[in-house]
Every structure is written in C-alpha cells, then in structure tokens.
Amino acid sequence: MSPYETSVQQELSRWQHQMQKPPSTANRLSKSLQTRLNRLIPDKIHQLITNAIKQMTRGVLFGAGYLTKPPVEGLTLPQREATVVERINFYKKVGAAEGGATGAGGLWWGLADFPLLLSLKMKMLFEIAALYGYSVSDYRERLFILYIFQLAFSSQERRQEVYRHMADWAKHSRQLPEDINQFDWLTFQQEYRDYIDLAKMAQLIPGIGAAVGLVVNYRLVNQLGITAMNAYRMRWLADRASRLVE
C-alpha cells in the first residue's frame, strides 16, 4: 500500500465502525420525534415528497438520464479522489444556492426543492461512480448507488442492514435478482423522507426558509459525498486486493 492508501484505509476503518454502531438513545429519540412530526404534516405534503422520491428512484433504476459519463480508467486512487472532492464541492455549492433560492420563495418553492435536490444528489453519485471506475450501465451498479443513498440518509438501524450488504458487494451483487422491480424502493422512500423531514420542513417557514435551505442542502450534499467516497473506497480497495491475489 502507498502512504495515501494507508491513510485512506485508516479513515475508512473509522467510517466502517460508525456504520456498524448500534442505535444510540439519541437515535431512538430522534426517530420517535420524527414519527410524531409526521403525524402533524398534511397528507398532501407527504404524498408530494413520496411521489418525488418514487419518480427519482424509478429514473435511476430504469432511465438513462443519469448515464452520462463512462468509467474513468488509468488513474491512481489519489488522482481519482482529487477529482471526486472537486465535484463534491461543486455540488455542495449548487445545492446550497438552489436551497437558498427555493427557501426564499415560500411554501411551494420550498416544496419544489425536494425533487430538485434529489436529482442533484443522484447526478453527483453517478459522477462519483464513474470517477472510481465503475460503469453504471450495469443495473447492479445503480443499485449500489441507491444503497449509498440509504446509507447516508437512513436511521442507524437501517444503516447497519444496508452496510452489511455493501461490505461484501462482490458476493451480494451475484445474489441480486435479474428483475430490478424487486428493489425495495418503498423502504428507501420512507427512510429518506423520515431522515430529512425535520430539517427540510423548517425550510418552508417564512423568513428563515432561505437560510435553512442553504445550510441544510450544503450539509446534506456533503454528507452524501463523504458516504459515497467511503463506500467506493471500500470497493476499490477490495477489488484491488482481489486483483493482486489473482
């Protein structure tokens, strides 16, 4: 291992430990608070958010709109990650600007932020996959992207379950069904919606929506970017070790 890869392995080990931690008391309280909050939100708003997530998920699984970049070949891990960090920073700024603009526009503009931010996050993940050298033309790679999304935006209990699938992706991917309709996108929607509702609902409050939208979007995109980097580091290092054994 190069010094850079050793440093990456150390960071990855810390991240892996966090992913496998059992839910804390704070996690359980947050989940309970979210459940209570959900009961106060009008059904129409719930339905709008759920539909946005559903359409985004279906677009990733079935559509070609995100398949814009071929896998990058011939680069070292430091070269790949330098570009990945640059792209994450770009999307953080775009997401913050979009959140600030929609947050300043009141209730309906604030609601429009959900599908816009979802699309932005997914585009970033597809770029990151290509930069690490993975072809998203394979539907299994698109499922891996959805798993990254769940890992970043789920309860700790769900995160543990998703992580177990991703930790041995080579084996798990071989067990995936050929029919992509069997993906559990309902759980995916519910976990993501519950995770972000508390923060994003404040974006709909007049007077503070712009500031909330800017900060929350910046943090959400950053969190997703960090999760994606570590997920692909885990795969890149495992694939590299497998090639060396062969």
Backbone as numpy.savetxt, mean C-alpha at the origin, in Angstrom:
# Nx Ny Nz CAx CAy CAz Cx Cy Cz
27.63 -10.43 0.85 26.80 -9.23 0.85 27.66 -7.99 0.85
27.23 -7.00 0.08 27.91 -5.71 0.08 27.53 -4.95 1.36
28.30 -3.91 1.74 27.93 -3.11 2.91 26.52 -2.55 2.81
26.13 -2.15 1.60 24.78 -1.61 1.42 23.74 -2.68 1.70
23.94 -3.89 1.19 22.99 -4.97 1.40 22.94 -5.38 2.87
24.08 -5.29 3.56 24.09 -5.59 5.00 23.23 -4.59 5.75
23.36 -3.30 5.38 22.55 -2.26 6.02 21.07 -2.46 5.73
20.76 -2.81 4.48 19.38 -3.07 4.10 18.81 -4.25 4.89
19.61 -5.30 5.05 19.17 -6.48 5.79 18.84 -6.13 7.23
19.63 -5.25 7.83 19.38 -4.84 9.21 18.07 -4.06 9.31
17.85 -3.13 8.37 16.60 -2.37 8.36 15.41 -3.31 8.12
15.61 -4.25 7.22 14.55 -5.20 6.89 14.19 -6.05 8.10
15.18 -6.48 8.86 14.92 -7.30 10.04 14.08 -6.55 11.05
14.37 -5.26 11.24 13.57 -4.46 12.18 12.13 -4.34 11.68
11.97 -4.13 10.39 10.63 -4.01 9.81 9.86 -5.32 9.93
10.54 -6.43 9.67 9.89 -7.74 9.77 9.42 -8.01 11.20
10.20 -7.58 12.16 9.80 -7.74 13.56 8.53 -6.95 13.84
8.44 -5.74 13.31 7.25 -4.92 13.51 6.01 -5.56 12.88
6.19 -6.15 11.71 5.06 -6.77 11.01 4.50 -7.97 11.77
5.33 -8.62 12.55 4.92 -9.86 13.22 4.51 -9.65 14.68
4.59 -8.42 15.16 4.21 -8.16 16.55 2.71 -8.40 16.75
2.33 -8.94 17.89 0.89 -9.11 18.15 0.23 -7.74 18.36
-1.08 -7.67 18.15 -1.78 -6.40 18.35 -1.60 -5.88 19.78
-1.29 -4.61 19.90 -1.12 -4.01 21.22 -2.48 -3.54 21.76
-2.48 -3.11 23.00 -3.71 -2.55 23.59 -4.16 -1.32 22.80
-3.19 -0.52 22.37 -3.52 0.67 21.58 -4.15 0.28 20.24
-3.65 -0.79 19.62 -4.23 -1.28 18.37 -5.69 -1.69 18.57
-5.95 -2.40 19.66 -7.31 -2.86 19.93 -8.24 -1.69 20.23
-7.75 -0.70 20.98 -8.57 0.47 21.29 -8.88 1.27 20.03
-7.87 1.39 19.16 -8.06 2.12 17.91 -9.11 1.43 17.04
-9.03 0.10 16.98 -10.01 -0.66 16.20 -11.41 -0.49 16.77
-11.53 -0.48 18.09 -12.82 -0.30 18.73 -13.38 1.09 18.45
-12.50 2.10 18.51 -12.92 3.47 18.22 -13.38 3.59 16.78
-12.65 2.93 15.87 -13.00 2.98 14.46 -14.37 2.35 14.22
-14.64 1.25 14.90 -15.93 0.58 14.75 -17.06 1.50 15.19
-16.85 2.20 16.29 -17.88 3.14 16.77 -18.05 4.30 15.80
-16.95 4.80 15.28 -17.02 5.91 14.33 -17.76 5.52 13.07
-17.54 4.30 12.61 -18.20 3.83 11.40 -19.72 3.87 11.53
-20.21 3.66 12.76 -21.66 3.67 12.97 -22.23 5.08 12.83
-21.38 6.10 12.99 -21.84 7.49 12.92 -21.77 8.07 11.51
-21.03 7.42 10.63 -20.85 7.92 9.27 -22.04 7.50 8.42
-22.64 8.43 7.66 -23.79 8.08 6.81 -23.47 6.95 5.85
-24.47 6.11 5.60 -24.28 4.96 4.71 -23.85 5.39 3.32
-24.33 6.53 2.85 -23.98 6.99 1.50 -22.48 7.22 1.37
-21.88 7.76 2.41 -20.43 8.00 2.39 -19.68 6.68 2.44
-20.14 5.76 3.29 -19.54 4.43 3.32 -19.59 3.78 1.94
-20.73 3.88 1.30 -20.91 3.24 0.00 -20.00 3.86 -1.05
-19.85 5.18 -1.00 -18.99 5.87 -1.96 -17.54 5.40 -1.83
-17.08 5.31 -0.59 -15.70 4.89 -0.34 -15.50 3.44 -0.76
-16.45 2.59 -0.39 -16.35 1.17 -0.73 -16.33 0.97 -2.24
-17.17 1.70 -2.96 -17.21 1.57 -4.42 -15.90 2.03 -5.05
-15.31 3.10 -4.50 -14.04 3.60 -5.03 -12.95 2.56 -4.87
-12.90 1.93 -3.69 -11.89 0.91 -3.44 -12.13 -0.32 -4.31
-13.39 -0.68 -4.47 -13.74 -1.83 -5.31 -13.29 -1.61 -6.75
-13.58 -0.44 -7.30 -13.22 -0.17 -8.69 -11.70 -0.12 -8.87
-11.01 0.44 -7.89 -9.55 0.47 -7.96 -8.99 -0.94 -7.93
-9.52 -1.77 -7.04 -9.04 -3.14 -6.93 -9.27 -3.91 -8.22
-10.45 -3.76 -8.78 -10.76 -4.44 -10.03 -9.86 -3.92 -11.16
-9.57 -2.62 -11.13 -8.69 -2.06 -12.15 -7.29 -2.66 -12.09
-6.81 -2.87 -10.86 -5.49 -3.47 -10.70 -5.49 -4.92 -11.17
-6.53 -5.65 -10.82 -6.58 -7.08 -11.14 -6.84 -7.34 -12.62
-7.72 -6.56 -13.21 -8.18 -6.87 -14.56 -7.69 -5.91 -15.62
-7.40 -4.69 -15.24 -7.11 -3.67 -16.24 -5.64 -3.56 -16.58
-5.37 -2.81 -17.62 -3.99 -2.60 -18.07 -3.56 -1.15 -17.86
-4.39 -0.37 -17.19 -4.10 1.05 -17.04 -2.84 1.35 -16.25
-2.47 0.42 -15.36 -1.28 0.65 -14.54 -0.02 0.02 -15.15
-0.20 -0.81 -16.17 0.92 -1.57 -16.72 1.71 -0.71 -17.70
2.41 0.27 -17.18 3.06 1.25 -18.05 4.56 1.07 -18.16
5.19 0.41 -17.22 6.64 0.35 -17.22 7.13 -1.11 -17.21
8.06 -1.46 -18.08 8.63 -2.81 -18.05 9.59 -2.94 -16.87
9.87 -4.16 -16.42 10.80 -4.34 -15.31 12.20 -3.83 -15.67
12.82 -3.17 -14.73 14.16 -2.61 -14.94 15.19 -3.71 -14.71
16.12 -3.83 -15.61 17.13 -4.89 -15.52 18.53 -4.29 -15.45
19.45 -5.07 -14.91 20.86 -4.71 -14.97 21.35 -3.70 -13.95
20.52 -3.36 -12.94 20.94 -2.39 -11.93 21.24 -3.09 -10.61
22.13 -2.50 -9.84 22.41 -3.00 -8.50 21.28 -2.56 -7.56
21.26 -3.16 -6.38 20.24 -2.78 -5.40 20.35 -1.30 -5.01
21.55 -0.75 -4.75 21.64 0.67 -4.43 21.11 1.56 -5.57
21.39 1.20 -6.81 20.90 1.99 -7.93 19.38 1.93 -8.02
18.82 0.76 -7.81 17.37 0.63 -7.83 16.73 1.47 -6.74
17.28 1.37 -5.54 16.64 2.03 -4.41 16.80 3.54 -4.45
17.85 4.03 -5.06 17.99 5.48 -5.21 16.84 6.03 -6.05
16.49 5.31 -7.10 15.37 5.74 -7.95 14.04 5.53 -7.25
13.91 4.45 -6.51 12.67 4.20 -5.76 12.40 5.33 -4.78
13.42 5.73 -4.04 13.26 6.82 -3.06 12.85 8.12 -3.77
13.45 8.37 -4.92 13.10 9.57 -5.68 11.63 9.54 -6.10
11.14 8.38 -6.54 9.75 8.27 -6.97 8.79 8.39 -5.78
9.15 7.81 -4.66 8.30 7.95 -3.47 8.19 9.41 -3.07
9.31 10.12 -3.07 9.29 11.55 -2.74 8.41 12.33 -3.70
8.48 11.97 -4.97 7.63 12.63 -5.97 6.15 12.40 -5.66
5.78 11.16 -5.39 4.38 10.85 -5.13 3.90 11.42 -3.80
4.78 11.56 -2.82 4.40 12.20 -1.57 4.00 13.65 -1.81
4.77 14.34 -2.63 4.48 15.74 -2.92 3.18 15.88 -3.72
3.01 15.01 -4.70 1.78 15.06 -5.50 0.57 14.74 -4.63
0.69 13.70 -3.79 -0.40 13.33 -2.91 -0.76 14.43 -1.93
0.26 15.10 -1.38 0.01 16.19 -0.44 -0.70 17.36 -1.13
-0.25 17.69 -2.33 -0.88 18.79 -3.08 -2.32 18.45 -3.42
-2.55 17.21 -3.82 -3.92 16.78 -4.16 -4.81 16.80 -2.92
-4.29 16.32 -1.79 -5.07 16.31 -0.56 -5.38 17.71 -0.07
-4.42 18.62 -0.20 -4.66 20.00 0.20 -5.72 20.66 -0.66
-5.66 20.41 -1.96 -6.61 21.02 -2.89 -8.03 20.50 -2.67
-8.17 19.18 -2.55 -9.50 18.62 -2.36 -10.04 18.93 -0.96
-9.14 18.98 0.03 -9.57 19.31 1.38 -10.08 20.73 1.50
-9.55 21.62 0.68 -9.99 23.02 0.72 -11.33 23.20 0.02
-11.77 22.22 -0.74 -12.97 22.37 -1.55 -14.26 21.97 -0.89
-14.19 21.57 0.39 -15.42 21.21 1.08 -15.72 19.73 1.01
-16.95 19.36 1.37 -17.36 17.98 1.53 -17.16 17.15 0.27
-17.71 17.60 -0.86 -17.70 16.76 -2.06 -16.31 16.68 -2.68
-15.54 17.75 -2.62 -14.17 17.66 -3.09 -13.36 16.75 -2.18
-13.66 16.83 -0.89 -12.96 15.97 0.05 -13.24 14.50 -0.21
-14.49 14.19 -0.54 -14.84 12.82 -0.88 -14.16 12.36 -2.16
-13.96 13.29 -3.07 -13.28 12.94 -4.34 -11.84 12.54 -4.12
-11.29 12.90 -2.97 -9.89 12.58 -2.68 -9.66 11.08 -2.58
-10.65 10.32 -2.14 -10.47 8.88 -1.94 -10.06 8.17 -3.23
-10.84 8.26 -4.31 -10.41 7.57 -5.53 -9.14 8.15 -6.13
-8.94 9.47 -6.01 -7.74 10.08 -6.57 -6.49 9.57 -5.86
-6.55 9.51 -4.53 -5.40 9.04 -3.76 -5.15 7.56 -3.99
-6.21 6.77 -4.09 -6.05 5.35 -4.38 -5.31 5.13 -5.69
-5.72 5.85 -6.72 -5.08 5.71 -8.02 -3.61 6.11 -7.96
-3.33 7.18 -7.24 -1.96 7.66 -7.10 -1.08 6.63 -6.40
-1.60 6.05 -5.33 -0.84 5.05 -4.59 -0.55 3.83 -5.45
-1.55 3.39 -6.20 -1.36 2.21 -7.02 -0.34 2.45 -8.14
-0.39 3.62 -8.72 0.58 3.95 -9.77 2.00 3.92 -9.21
2.16 4.42 -7.99 3.47 4.40 -7.34 3.93 2.96 -7.12
3.03 2.09 -6.66 3.41 0.70 -6.40 3.82 -0.02 -7.67
3.13 0.25 -8.77 3.51 -0.40 -10.02 4.88 0.07 -10.49
5.19 1.34 -10.28 6.52 1.85 -10.64 7.58 1.20 -9.77
7.31 1.07 -8.48 8.28 0.47 -7.57 8.53 -0.99 -7.95
7.48 -1.72 -8.28 7.64 -3.12 -8.70 8.58 -3.22 -9.89
8.37 -2.36 -10.89 9.23 -2.38 -12.08 10.67 -2.03 -11.74
10.86 -1.08 -10.83 12.21 -0.66 -10.46 12.98 -1.76 -9.74
12.26 -2.63 -9.03 12.92 -3.77 -8.39 13.06 -4.96 -9.34
12.56 -4.79 -10.57 12.78 -5.82 -11.58 11.67 -6.84 -11.74
10.46 -6.53 -11.24 9.37 -7.48 -11.32 8.33 -7.04 -12.35
7.86 -7.99 -13.13 6.92 -7.70 -14.21 5.49 -7.83 -13.71
4.75 -6.73 -13.73 3.38 -6.75 -13.25 2.41 -7.24 -14.32
2.92 -7.70 -15.44 2.05 -8.32 -16.43 1.53 -9.66 -15.92
2.25 -10.27 -14.98 1.81 -11.49 -14.32 0.83 -11.11 -13.21
-0.36 -11.68 -13.22 -1.37 -11.29 -12.25 -0.92 -11.57 -10.82
-0.01 -12.54 -10.63 0.48 -12.82 -9.29 1.29 -11.65 -8.74
1.98 -10.95 -9.62 2.70 -9.76 -9.19 1.74 -8.64 -8.81
0.60 -8.60 -9.49 -0.42 -7.60 -9.12 -1.05 -7.95 -7.78
-1.20 -9.23 -7.51 -1.68 -9.64 -6.19 -0.67 -9.26 -5.11
0.61 -9.41 -5.43 1.65 -9.02 -4.46 1.52 -7.54 -4.13
1.20 -6.73 -5.14 1.01 -5.31 -4.92 -0.17 -5.05 -4.00
-1.25 -5.80 -4.19 -2.40 -5.64 -3.30 -2.06 -6.10 -1.88
-1.21 -7.12 -1.77 -0.77 -7.54 -0.44 0.06 -6.44 0.24
0.90 -5.77 -0.53 1.66 -4.64 0.02 0.69 -3.58 0.55
-0.33 -3.32 -0.23 -1.33 -2.33 0.18 -1.98 -2.73 1.50
-2.35 -4.01 1.62 -2.95 -4.49 2.86 -1.98 -4.40 4.02
-0.72 -4.70 3.75 0.29 -4.67 4.80 0.43 -3.26 5.36
0.33 -2.27 4.48 0.49 -0.88 4.91 -0.74 -0.34 5.61
-1.92 -0.79 5.18 -3.16 -0.16 5.64 -4.16 -1.17 6.19
-3.73 -1.95 7.15 -4.62 -2.91 7.80 -4.39 -2.89 9.29
-5.30 -3.53 10.02 -5.09 -3.72 11.44 -3.88 -4.63 11.65
-3.31 -4.59 12.84 -2.13 -5.39 13.11 -2.44 -6.88 12.99
-3.63 -7.27 13.37 -4.02 -8.68 13.25 -4.03 -9.13 11.80
-4.62 -8.33 10.93 -4.65 -8.66 9.51 -3.24 -8.58 8.91
-2.46 -7.62 9.39 -1.09 -7.44 8.89 -0.25 -8.69 9.13
-0.42 -9.31 10.28 0.33 -10.54 10.57 -0.01 -11.63 9.57
-1.28 -11.77 9.25 -1.72 -12.80 8.31 -1.16 -12.56 6.91
-1.23 -11.30 6.46 -0.73 -10.96 5.13 0.77 -11.16 5.06
1.47 -10.75 6.11 2.92 -10.89 6.12 3.36 -12.34 5.96
2.64 -13.25 6.59 3.01 -14.67 6.49 2.97 -15.16 5.04
2.00 -14.65 4.27 1.94 -15.02 2.86 3.13 -14.44 2.09
3.49 -13.21 2.41 4.52 -12.51 1.65 5.93 -12.95 2.02
6.10 -13.45 3.23 7.44 -13.81 3.69 8.02 -14.98 2.90
7.14 -15.83 2.37 7.59 -16.95 1.53 6.79 -16.89 0.23
6.98 -15.79 -0.49 6.16 -15.55 -1.68 6.39 -16.59 -2.77
7.60 -17.06 -2.92 7.89 -18.04 -3.95 6.99 -19.27 -3.80
6.82 -19.71 -2.57 5.96 -20.87 -2.31 4.50 -20.49 -2.40
4.13 -19.37 -1.79 2.72 -18.96 -1.76 2.19 -18.67 -3.16
3.00 -18.05 -3.99 2.54 -17.68 -5.33 2.22 -18.90 -6.18
2.92 -20.00 -5.91 2.65 -21.24 -6.66 1.31 -21.85 -6.26
0.82 -21.49 -5.09 -0.45 -22.03 -4.60 -1.65 -21.16 -4.96
-1.40 -20.01 -5.57 -2.49 -19.11 -5.90 -3.35 -19.70 -7.01
-4.66 -19.47 -6.95 -5.54 -20.01 -7.99 -5.34 -19.29 -9.31
-5.64 -19.97 -10.39 -5.56 -19.33 -11.71 -6.64 -18.29 -11.89
-7.75 -18.44 -11.17 -8.87 -17.52 -11.28 -8.68 -16.36 -10.31
-8.39 -15.18 -10.84 -8.12 -14.03 -9.97 -9.37 -13.49 -9.31
-10.54 -13.98 -9.74 -11.77 -13.55 -9.08 -11.84 -14.06 -7.64
-10.98 -15.02 -7.30 -11.00 -15.57 -5.96 -10.24 -14.72 -4.95
-9.65 -13.63 -5.40 -8.98 -12.72 -4.46 -10.01 -12.12 -3.50
-9.68 -12.09 -2.22 -10.60 -11.59 -1.20 -10.55 -10.07 -1.14
-11.15 -9.44 -2.16 -11.09 -7.98 -2.19 -12.06 -7.34 -1.21
-13.05 -8.08 -0.71 -13.97 -7.52 0.27 -13.24 -7.19 1.57
-12.42 -8.13 2.05 -11.62 -7.86 3.25 -10.64 -6.73 3.00
-10.06 -6.74 1.81 -9.13 -5.68 1.42 -9.80 -4.31 1.54
-11.01 -4.17 1.01 -11.74 -2.90 1.08 -12.00 -2.49 2.52
-12.52 -3.43 3.30 -12.91 -3.11 4.66 -11.73 -2.69 5.52
-10.61 -3.41 5.40 -9.44 -3.08 6.19 -8.89 -1.71 5.83
-8.79 -1.44 4.53 -8.26 -0.14 4.10 -9.18 0.98 4.53
-10.47 0.81 4.32 -11.42 1.86 4.69 -11.36 2.14 6.18
-11.36 1.07 6.99 -11.33 1.25 8.44 -10.02 1.90 8.89
-8.94 1.56 8.21 -7.63 2.10 8.61 -7.56 3.60 8.41
-8.08 4.10 7.28 -7.89 5.52 6.97 -9.06 6.40 7.33
-10.22 5.82 7.67 -11.41 6.64 7.90 -11.18 7.73 8.94
-10.60 7.37 10.07 -10.47 8.31 11.18 -9.71 9.56 10.77
-8.60 9.36 10.06 -7.80 10.50 9.62 -8.47 11.25 8.48
-8.99 10.51 7.50 -9.52 11.15 6.31 -10.84 11.85 6.55
-11.64 11.41 7.52 -12.90 12.09 7.78 -12.67 13.51 8.27
-11.56 13.74 8.95 -11.25 15.10 9.40 -11.00 16.03 8.22
-10.65 15.46 7.08 -10.42 16.26 5.88 -11.72 16.90 5.38
-12.85 16.36 5.79 -14.14 16.87 5.34 -14.64 18.02 6.21
-13.92 18.32 7.30 -14.35 19.38 8.21 -13.96 20.74 7.65
-14.93 21.65 7.47 -14.62 22.99 6.92 -13.60 23.72 7.78
-12.68 24.39 7.12 -11.70 25.20 7.83 -10.37 24.52 8.06
-10.39 23.19 8.25 -9.13 22.48 8.49 -8.89 21.41 7.44
-9.84 21.24 6.52 -9.73 20.16 5.55 -8.48 20.21 4.71
-8.08 21.41 4.29 -6.90 21.53 3.42 -5.64 21.09 4.15
-5.46 21.58 5.38 -4.27 21.22 6.15 -4.24 19.73 6.47
-5.40 19.19 6.85 -5.48 17.76 7.16 -5.17 16.93 5.92
-5.78 17.30 4.79 -5.57 16.55 3.56 -4.11 16.54 3.14
-3.45 17.66 3.26 -2.05 17.75 2.88 -1.18 16.83 3.73
-1.34 16.93 5.06 -0.49 16.16 5.98 -0.81 14.67 5.91
-2.10 14.33 5.92 -2.49 12.92 5.93 -2.05 12.22 4.65
-2.28 12.84 3.51 -1.88 12.21 2.25 -0.38 12.00 2.18
0.37 13.00 2.62 1.83 12.89 2.62 2.27 11.69 3.45
1.67 11.55 4.63 2.06 10.45 5.52 1.61 9.09 5.00
0.41 9.04 4.43 -0.09 7.77 3.91 0.75 7.27 2.74
1.11 8.18 1.83 1.94 7.79 0.70 3.33 7.37 1.17
3.87 8.09 2.15 5.18 7.74 2.69 5.14 6.36 3.35
4.09 6.09 4.11 3.96 4.79 4.77 3.88 3.67 3.75
3.12 3.88 2.70 3.00 2.87 1.65 4.33 2.66 0.94
5.05 3.75 0.68 6.35 3.64 0.02 7.35 2.85 0.84
7.41 3.11 2.14 8.33 2.38 3.02 7.96 0.90 3.07
6.66 0.62 3.16 6.20 -0.77 3.18 6.59 -1.48 1.88
6.39 -0.81 0.76 6.73 -1.41 -0.54 8.22 -1.69 -0.65
9.04 -0.74 -0.22 10.49 -0.95 -0.28 10.90 -2.19 0.51
10.38 -2.33 1.71 10.77 -3.48 2.52 10.21 -4.79 1.98
9.00 -4.75 1.44 8.43 -5.96 0.85 9.26 -6.43 -0.33
9.68 -5.50 -1.18 10.49 -5.89 -2.34 11.93 -6.19 -1.96
12.44 -5.55 -0.92 13.75 -5.94 -0.41 13.74 -7.40 0.03
12.69 -7.77 0.73 12.56 -9.14 1.21 12.58 -10.12 0.03
11.87 -9.78 -1.04 11.85 -10.65 -2.21 13.17 -10.60 -2.97
13.74 -9.44 -3.12 14.96 -9.28 -3.90 16.10 -10.07 -3.26
16.22 -9.96 -1.94 17.29 -10.67 -1.24 17.05 -12.19 -1.27
15.78 -12.60 -1.14 15.46 -14.03 -1.20 15.74 -14.58 -2.59
15.37 -13.85 -3.63 15.61 -14.30 -5.00 17.11 -14.35 -5.29
17.84 -13.37 -4.77 19.29 -13.34 -4.98 19.94 -14.55 -4.30
19.52 -14.87 -3.08 20.07 -16.02 -2.38 19.74 -17.32 -3.12
18.53 -17.39 -3.69 18.13 -18.57 -4.45 18.99 -18.76 -5.69
19.30 -17.63 -6.36 20.13 -17.71 -7.58 21.54 -18.15 -7.22
22.06 -17.70 -6.08 23.41 -18.08 -5.69 23.50 -19.56 -5.37
22.43 -20.10 -4.77 22.41 -21.53 -4.45 22.41 -22.35 -5.72
21.64 -21.88 -6.72 21.59 -22.60 -7.99 22.93 -22.56 -8.71
